[in-house]
Amino acid sequence: MRVKDSTTRAAAIAVNGPAAAGAAPGSDAGRTGRVRPATGGVLLAAAGVAAFSLTFPATAWALEGLGPWSVTTCRMVLAGLIAAGFLLAGRVPPPARRHWPGLFAVAGGTVVGFPLLTTLALRTSTTSHAAVVVGLLPLTTAAYSAVRTRTRHSRAFWVAALAGAAVVIGFALQQSGGTPTLGDLYLFAALLVCAAGYAEGGRLAREMPGWQVIGWALVGCLPVAVAGAAAALYAEPAHLTGHTVAGLLWLAAGSQFLGMLVWYRGMAAIGVARASQLQLAQPLLTLVWSVSLLGERLSPAAPVAAVAVLVCIAVTQRTRG
């Protein structure tokens, strides 16, 4: 990337990290913060998880005034335009042909599949219930990554990951009375496609900046998204409210672009499997937003689940993964 002045240079560093300033990837930016790459990767991935934890409440707000297909396609259009603006401002060349298969997986999993399936699920499921079901995402992401890259992880890592998954499964079944619903089927399908998108995105982020990974995936979906949004808005009733607009804007800018930006950079720094385990905290964060923003009633089991999940996170972060 060519930087013509100090302002553009500063913006490039903010987006791309130290590499944009000529520093080696993973090095301390100018040696000013003295932050170890692993520590920085954990913080970036955690910031992504925090952004993702607001996705379901924002979707619930957006659904107050738009149909599920309108929410999904409109967020794709807005996020794609934001990504296109960043790519144009940075004069980023198109990705190499070898990156296209991975970008297709990212687009199919995180741009189209997961948003659509979870939005359909939230028509009948509460955000708190959906959050704990999607708590299985760290395990599915780690498993997909292990198969895809033929990576071996320690027994302690997998025991902790399975324990965390068991906690969120038990919590989900307790919330639904022990019987999976149609919404659960949508959510389980969303887990599979999103795990592939996360793992492929984390792999690509080792070869290109994370924001470019999600940026090109979003831009590649723009033609389909625009056509889909036009059809959805024509077929589904629309009634814009403050909640609807705020939810849609967060889904596009926060969850779909900025959250993915820091998430992929974090995965590139500490690995897909280790970063994915940080998402064990996401259901509990979403529960907090569900209560504070949507007024949902919190199950008494939530504090117990929170402690158990945080213990699992601590174990996975201290094992080689």
Disulfide bonds with the S-S distance in Angstrom:
none
